[in-house]
Amino acid sequence: MSLSKQQSAQILFQFDASFEVSYVNYYRGNELADPQLIVTLERDGERQSFAFMHPHFNDVDRNLISAQGLAISSVKLSPFGQNQIEVSDLKDSLVYFTARVVKNITPTA
């Protein structure tokens, strides 16, 4: 029995072009802490912030600022593999970066 490479995706969060990326910061508290990428999106008075653990990216802050809408998806590349998080552009589905875990860290009122 052979296994073919499968990919399934589930969109966790979706932000249209009216949301702007207002803050991007890479953070590592110390050598023992997991690296995090913090991203905040804003529209009018609404704000959403996310922390991505173990991000893999290249020049992500410059690319995210020019995004025309974002989708945060959970992607499974194979039946036996772990899910990974992909952050992509809604307009052309370009994947900006992948991460192991995402947390919505938006403060609640």
Secondary structure, DSSP 8 states (H G I E B T S, - for coil): -------EEEEEEEE-TT-EEEEEEEE--STTS--EEEEEEEETTEEEEEEEES-B-SSHHHHHHT-SSEEEEEEE-STTS-EEEEEEETTT--EEEEESEEEE-----
